[in-house]
Structures are given as structure tokens and as C-alpha cells.
């Protein structure tokens, strides 16, 4: 009898000790996060979905090649050597409500007089799109569902245009750039930068055009959906730039460069589209 009781006790011992040996696991228990882990015991370290874009550079239906010669819809030949754009204020609209990136960052900005500096928080979805850019990582975007419209600003808002480039974090798109995409405290950042051969004659030097916020104004590119964001997954869309649209109806041979600039600035919103 004693042996039987001993054997029974030994058999039950692992069951008694098992709870004491179990180690709880940390993991994300938010179903809206991309690293959701249903097997976790304690909620920790959730990573939320991001909005990103792959970028398509086009001359109408052709992939833009830097050294190629193209013809406008008005029959003028030109060569586009370089291009850069600042984009910001990305949003997707759902039931007449706009949803934006949730990331924010503290920047130092010039005051309205350009003489003093102050601290100010901004939604940190500033991006710099160059001719070599193939993708844009915009930021955290957790709202899911179907959206009927996508929109972003061409350039920066007036307050953001006063952010001081030398005081932004290293590697940030608003940091000082080698090709002078910031002008001065009054004009701020260059929303559109182009290097353009307006004819095909080798003796003609290219025009370098740095547009200011006052030329572009509060311009937005808007595209109709639908766009669908599945809960718990990153949202990846496409931005297509049709550079021919920049020059539609613009007389590139016009000796009045300001007239050329005005035409390009007016065309800028039509050059962009967002594709699911």
C-alpha cells in the first residue's frame, strides 16, 4: 500500500509543478497591429500599419529616361534632366472624413518675421520625391476600411515652410539638400525643382527652375478610389507622375521664362495620380 501511494504521488508531481515552470510570453494583443500574436499572454511592443507608395515616373505611357528627348502635346521637343518634389499632408478620405498619418515630430521654425526661432509640432509625413525615387515611406496609418479618395499637398503648408533645415534630424527629407531645395527664411522650401532643356540644340544651356511656395500656392493632388486597407496590414499604394502633364499647353520656346513657370505651376496637380 505504501509503495502504491508513493508511485501515485510521484506520478502527480509533474502536474503539480507544471504551473510553476510556465513562463508568460510578451507579444502584441492588438488585432489592428501588424505583429498581432494571439498566443501572447501580456500585451507589449505593438507595431502598427504604415502607408507607403511605389513611384512610377512616366512620360505619358513611357518610362521617363533622363537623357531621352520627348515631344509635348503641342509638338515641342524637350529633354527633362532632373526633377524633385516636396510632398506632405497625405490623407485618405472615408465617408467625407480625412484620415492622416499619426506620426508627429517637434521641429524648430522661424517665426513669421524670419528673425527668431520657436518649437512647433507637425505631422511628420514630409517626403522628398526625386527622379531616382522608387518608393516613399510616409508613416504610420492605422485606419482600415474602404476609402474613396487619396490626397496630398504639393509642397509644404505655410507654417511648415518655415521649418529650419539645418536643425532637422540627420537624414530627414527637410534636412539641407545639396541641390539647394531651401531658399531663405522668407521663401522656405522649393516645392518643385526642374532641370530642363527646352530645345534639343547642344549649344542651348538647360534651365534650372526652382519654384517657390508663392508660385505653387496651396496645391493638392487628388485621386478617386476605391482604396482598401485591410486591418493589421501595411497599406501600399502607387504614385504615378506623368511629366508630360507638367508641360501641357506650355509654350516651352517662349523667351518669357516667367510665362513658362506659370504654366508649369498651374499644371502641377494634374501630373500626379494615386493608384491602388
Order of alpha helices (4+ residues) and beta strands (2+ residues): alpha-beta-beta-beta-beta-beta-beta-beta-beta-beta-beta-beta-beta-beta-beta-alpha-beta-beta-alpha-beta
